[in-house]
Amino acid sequence: MKPIRFLLLGTAVLALVAAHTLRAATTTTASVTVSATVAAMARLSLSSATISFASADPDTMPSIAAAEGAITISAKGKTSTGSTITLTVLASDDLRSGSDAIAISNVTWTATGAGFAAGTLSRTAAQPVGSWINSGSRTGTQAYALANSWNYAAGNYTATATYTLTAP
């Protein structure tokens, strides 16, 4: 009787192991589609919202550096591969003090940083400050100077320069 019990017990264990093995061998899979939308975008920051030039003797200082020193520019952009991100600046008008004017083209800048360029302010056409191919973050500086002249009438002159960062 004992051998039959062991035989039945062994058969039952083998049946359970076989059933478990058959169940373990059955698998199923499912998939999920992963997608992301990345839109073109641009972000621009300047370390100063004001530049000013002090009065100086044109004989001893033919070019006046901005009192604030160089402006630090942070330009960030997302664009499609191979596209160019551009940074420009456009003056609203000449420097004006009442009816007196100093041509805005007397304001120039030098630049540091990869992709940044030196230039001259204009009130008629946006001037390039920098350009870069592909997405990324760029930092550079722009140091303004005013050509000094005995021909300028005394006064407090102002103009606005608007920067535009474009990431197509």
C-alpha positions, 0 to 999 in steps of 0.5 A: 500500500505504501508503494502505491501511495508513493506512486500516487504522490509522485504522480501528483507532484509530477503533474503539478510540476508539469502544469506549472512548467506549461503555465510558466512557458506561456507569455504575452506582450503588449506595446506602448507608443512613446511620443514627444512634441518639441516645439521651436522656442527661444529665450533671451536674457540681457544682464542690463536693460540700460546702457549709458555714455558719460559726457567726455572731451572728444579730443581726449576720448574719441570713443566713450565706452558704456558706463555699465561695461559689457552686457552679458547675453544669454541666448537659448533656442530649440530649432530643427536640425540644421536650422539657424538661430539668429539674434538681431538688434534694431534701434527705434530711432536716432539718439534724441534730446528734444529736436536734437539728434545724434545718428544711432550709427555712432553707437557700435559694439564689440562682441565675445563668445562663439557666434557673436559678432561686432556691429553698428546700431541702425534704425532702419535694418535689424543688425546681426548680433549672433547666429548659431546652427542647431539648438542650444544655449549660447552666452556672450558679451556685447560692449557698446561705445559711442563715437564722441564729437564736438558737433553734438548739442548738449542734452540728454539723449535716448533711444531704444534698442530691441533685440530679437532672438529667432529660432525657426 
